[in-house]
Amino acid sequence: MPTQRKAEGERRWKQDTSLHRVLPDLKALIGTTPAALAAKIGQGKADALMPYLRRHPEAVAQQDGSLRWSAHA
């Protein structure tokens, strides 16, 4: 089940760009609790998305350019 949950979170993040507005950057990800995210997008989506993004914060950072510096290091 955890593998399915991870795959579901990744799929949702990549396909539903409206989620990018809810968590636009690393600061938003760090400051958002699972309960707060669930209140915004629904429990099912939050249950899949939050574990994925916590394991892969680079997914959020890539969209806001936070990791851009690492390519030049």
C-alpha positions in Angstrom: 0.0 0.0 0.0 2.7 2.6 0.7 4.1 2.1 -2.8 0.6 2.8 -4.2 0.2 5.8 -2.0 3.6 7.2 -3.2 2.6 6.6 -6.8 -0.7 8.3 -6.3 0.9 11.3 -4.7 3.4 11.7 -7.5 0.7 11.3 -10.1 -1.5 13.9 -8.5 1.3 16.4 -8.2 2.4 16.0 -11.8 -1.1 16.0 -13.3 -3.1 18.4 -11.1 -1.3 21.7 -11.5 -3.9 23.4 -9.2 -2.1 21.7 -6.3 1.0 23.8 -7.2 -0.9 26.9 -6.2 -1.8 25.4 -2.9 1.9 24.5 -2.2 3.8 27.0 -4.4 7.2 26.7 -2.6 9.2 25.0 0.1 8.1 27.5 2.7 4.4 26.6 2.1 5.2 22.9 2.2 7.1 23.2 5.5 4.4 25.4 7.0 1.4 23.2 6.0 0.1 20.5 8.2 -1.6 17.4 6.8 -4.8 18.6 8.4 -4.6 22.1 6.8 -3.8 20.6 3.4 -6.8 18.2 3.8 -9.0 21.2 4.6 -7.9 22.8 1.3 -7.9 19.9 -1.1 -9.7 17.0 0.6 -8.5 14.2 2.8 -7.9 11.7 0.0 -5.7 14.0 -2.0 -3.8 15.2 1.0 -3.3 11.6 2.3 -1.6 10.8 -1.0 0.2 14.1 -1.7 1.8 15.0 1.7 3.8 11.8 2.1 5.1 12.1 -1.5 6.1 15.7 -1.1 7.7 15.1 2.3 9.9 12.4 0.7 10.4 14.5 -2.5 10.5 18.2 -1.6 12.5 18.8 -4.7 9.3 18.4 -6.6 8.1 21.6 -5.0 11.5 23.3 -5.2 11.8 22.6 -8.9 8.6 24.6 -9.6 9.7 27.7 -7.7 13.4 27.5 -8.7 14.7 26.9 -5.2 17.1 24.2 -6.4 18.3 26.1 -9.4 21.5 27.0 -7.7 22.4 23.3 -7.2 22.8 22.9 -10.9 25.6 25.4 -10.9 27.5 24.2 -7.9 
